[in-house]
Amino acid sequence: MSATREEILGYIRRKGTASVSELAETTGVTPVSIRHHLSALQADGLISSAESHSGVGRPKLLYSLTQAALERFPTKYLRLTDRLLDEMKSAMPAEMIDRMFAAIAQDIATDHASKFEGKPLDDKLGLLVEVLGEEGFMAAWNKVGDAYHLTEYSCPYFVIGQRHPEVCTIDQTLISKVLDRPVEKTTCLLNGDQRCVFIIHPQTS
């Protein structure tokens, strides 16, 4: 991303909202160029705009950051999560920790249960990929012989999972709950593999 666009995002982050004229003044770029940068940032889903009707005359557009843009700025979420898990693991038995992560997966599955009711397995897998995407996983599925392979190319828990591998059970439990059948994990990003692969075997009569 260009330095000007980074400066635009930083200014809006500090001010909350900004107009074209404000951004032009603070960056030293012409309003025409600012509008070009803003259009690109909107296309990337990083800013949104709304009309301001304060004062007299025509309303002007004010630009603000989207959630996607806010997540670009440094946060301490990982450090906090790491500390919370350390405290929980020191105070709770391993079995309770496992039940907690299983309950998280169950809650996610329950939230989406109605989408999967009465659907054939192929449709369920397509919907499951969408649900995993909402949770931060980049996933896809394909059929290999009689079995189905679900592949995760990225994991939102990867960094925290390096110290707390228990979180790695959330997605496997979720997949199993949603599809209502056992799931076998054959490769894992945390083990140094390039992707996580889950095998869903056909149900036996």
C-alpha positions as CSV (number, residue, x, y, z in Angstrom):
1,M,0.0,0.0,0.0
2,S,1.3,3.5,-0.9
3,A,2.6,5.8,1.8
4,T,-0.2,8.3,1.1
5,R,-2.9,5.7,1.7
6,E,-1.3,4.6,4.9
7,E,-1.2,8.3,5.9
8,I,-4.9,8.6,5.1
9,L,-5.8,5.6,7.2
10,G,-3.7,6.8,10.1
11,Y,-5.3,10.3,10.0
12,I,-8.8,8.9,10.0
13,R,-7.8,6.5,12.8
14,R,-6.7,9.4,14.9
15,K,-9.6,11.7,14.1
16,G,-12.5,9.2,13.7
17,T,-13.8,10.8,10.5
18,A,-12.3,13.1,7.8
19,S,-13.3,15.0,4.7
20,V,-11.5,15.2,1.4
21,S,-10.4,18.8,2.2
22,E,-9.0,17.7,5.6
23,L,-7.1,14.8,4.1
24,A,-5.7,17.0,1.3
25,E,-4.4,19.5,3.8
26,T,-2.8,17.0,6.1
27,T,-1.2,14.9,3.3
28,G,-0.3,17.8,1.0
29,V,-2.0,16.0,-1.9
30,T,-4.6,17.6,-4.2
31,P,-8.3,16.8,-3.5
32,V,-8.5,15.1,-6.9
33,S,-5.7,12.7,-5.9
34,I,-7.3,12.2,-2.4
35,R,-10.5,11.2,-4.0
36,H,-8.7,8.6,-6.1
37,H,-7.0,7.1,-3.1
38,L,-10.3,7.1,-1.2
39,S,-12.0,5.3,-4.0
40,A,-9.3,2.6,-4.0
41,L,-9.5,2.3,-0.2
42,Q,-13.3,1.9,-0.4
43,A,-12.8,-0.8,-3.1
44,D,-10.5,-2.6,-0.7
45,G,-13.2,-2.4,2.0
46,L,-11.0,-0.3,4.3
47,I,-13.1,2.9,4.5
48,S,-16.8,3.8,4.3
49,S,-18.4,7.2,3.7
50,A,-21.5,9.0,5.0
51,E,-23.0,12.4,4.3
52,S,-22.7,15.1,6.9
53,H,-25.5,17.7,6.9
54,S,-24.0,20.1,9.5
55,G,-24.2,23.8,8.6
56,V,-25.6,25.3,5.4
57,G,-24.9,24.4,1.9
58,R,-24.5,21.0,0.3
59,P,-23.7,18.0,2.6
60,K,-20.2,16.8,2.5
61,L,-18.9,13.2,2.7
62,L,-17.0,12.1,5.8
63,Y,-14.9,9.0,5.6
64,S,-14.4,6.5,8.5
65,L,-12.5,3.2,8.9
66,T,-14.2,-0.1,8.5
67,Q,-13.5,-3.0,10.9
68,A,-11.1,-4.5,8.4
69,A,-9.1,-1.3,8.5
70,L,-9.1,-1.1,12.3
71,E,-7.6,-4.6,12.4
72,R,-4.6,-3.4,10.5
73,F,-3.5,-1.3,13.5
74,P,-1.4,-2.9,16.3
75,T,-3.4,-4.5,19.0
76,K,-2.6,-6.6,22.1
77,Y,-5.3,-9.2,21.6
78,L,-2.8,-12.0,21.1
79,R,-0.9,-11.1,24.2
80,L,-4.1,-10.9,26.3
81,T,-5.4,-14.2,24.9
82,D,-2.0,-15.8,25.6
83,R,-2.1,-14.6,29.2
84,L,-5.7,-15.6,29.7
85,L,-5.0,-19.1,28.4
86,D,-1.9,-19.4,30.7
87,E,-4.1,-18.5,33.7
88,M,-6.9,-20.8,32.8
89,K,-4.5,-23.8,32.2
90,S,-2.8,-23.2,35.5
91,A,-6.2,-23.1,37.3
92,M,-8.2,-25.8,35.5
93,P,-7.5,-29.4,34.7
94,A,-6.7,-30.4,31.1
95,E,-10.0,-32.2,30.7
96,M,-11.9,-29.0,31.5
97,I,-9.9,-27.0,29.0
98,D,-10.7,-29.6,26.4
99,R,-14.4,-29.4,27.2
100,M,-14.3,-25.6,27.0
101,F,-12.9,-25.6,23.5
102,A,-15.4,-28.3,22.5
103,A,-18.1,-26.1,23.8
104,I,-16.9,-23.2,21.7
105,A,-17.0,-25.4,18.6
106,Q,-20.5,-26.6,19.6
107,D,-21.7,-23.0,20.0
108,I,-20.5,-22.1,16.5
109,A,-22.1,-25.2,15.0
110,T,-25.4,-24.4,16.8
111,D,-25.4,-20.9,15.5
112,H,-25.4,-22.2,11.9
113,A,-27.3,-25.4,12.4
114,S,-30.4,-24.3,10.5
115,K,-28.3,-23.8,7.3
116,F,-27.3,-27.4,7.3
117,E,-30.6,-29.1,8.1
118,G,-31.7,-31.6,5.4
119,K,-28.8,-30.8,3.0
120,P,-26.8,-33.4,1.2
121,L,-23.1,-33.8,2.2
122,D,-21.8,-31.9,-0.9
123,D,-24.0,-28.9,0.0
124,K,-23.0,-29.1,3.7
125,L,-19.4,-29.0,2.7
126,G,-19.9,-25.9,0.6
127,L,-21.7,-24.2,3.5
128,L,-19.1,-25.3,5.9
129,V,-16.4,-23.6,3.9
130,E,-18.4,-20.4,4.1
131,V,-18.8,-20.8,7.9
132,L,-15.0,-21.4,8.3
133,G,-14.4,-18.3,6.2
134,E,-16.5,-16.3,8.6
135,E,-14.4,-17.7,11.4
136,G,-11.1,-16.6,9.7
137,F,-10.1,-19.9,7.9
138,M,-9.3,-20.0,4.2
139,A,-10.7,-23.4,3.2
140,A,-11.8,-25.6,0.3
141,W,-13.0,-29.1,-0.2
142,N,-12.7,-31.8,-2.8
143,K,-13.7,-35.5,-3.2
144,V,-11.0,-38.2,-3.3
145,G,-12.4,-41.6,-4.1
146,D,-15.2,-42.3,-1.6
147,A,-13.9,-39.8,0.9
148,Y,-14.0,-36.0,1.1
149,H,-11.0,-33.8,1.9
150,L,-11.4,-30.4,3.5
151,T,-8.3,-28.3,3.4
152,E,-7.5,-25.2,5.4
153,Y,-4.8,-23.0,3.9
154,S,-4.7,-20.5,6.7
155,C,-5.7,-20.6,10.4
156,P,-6.7,-17.6,12.5
157,Y,-5.5,-19.4,15.6
158,F,-2.0,-20.2,14.2
159,V,0.0,-17.7,16.3
160,I,-1.7,-18.5,19.6
161,G,-1.9,-22.2,18.7
162,Q,1.9,-22.3,18.8
163,R,1.9,-22.0,22.5
164,H,-1.6,-23.4,23.1
165,P,-2.2,-26.2,20.7
166,E,-5.5,-27.0,22.4
167,V,-7.2,-24.3,20.3
168,C,-6.4,-26.5,17.3
169,T,-9.3,-28.7,18.3
170,I,-11.9,-26.0,17.6
171,D,-12.1,-26.3,13.9
172,Q,-11.9,-30.1,13.9
173,T,-14.7,-30.4,16.4
174,L,-16.8,-27.8,14.4
175,I,-16.3,-29.8,11.2
176,S,-17.4,-33.0,12.9
177,K,-20.4,-31.4,14.6
178,V,-21.7,-29.7,11.5
179,L,-21.3,-32.8,9.3
180,D,-22.4,-35.2,12.0
181,R,-19.6,-37.7,11.4
182,P,-16.1,-38.4,12.5
183,V,-13.3,-36.4,11.0
184,E,-9.6,-37.4,10.6
185,K,-6.9,-34.8,10.6
186,T,-3.9,-35.8,8.5
187,T,-1.7,-32.7,8.3
188,C,-1.5,-29.6,10.4
189,L,0.0,-26.1,10.0
190,L,1.2,-26.2,13.6
191,N,3.3,-29.3,12.7
192,G,5.1,-27.4,10.0
193,D,2.8,-28.7,7.2
194,Q,1.7,-26.3,4.5
195,R,-2.0,-26.8,5.2
196,C,-4.4,-28.6,7.5
197,V,-6.2,-31.5,5.8
198,F,-9.3,-33.2,7.2
199,I,-10.6,-36.5,5.8
200,I,-14.4,-37.1,6.0
201,H,-15.0,-40.8,5.3
202,P,-18.4,-42.0,4.0
203,Q,-20.8,-43.3,6.5
204,T,-21.1,-47.0,6.7
205,S,-24.5,-48.6,6.9
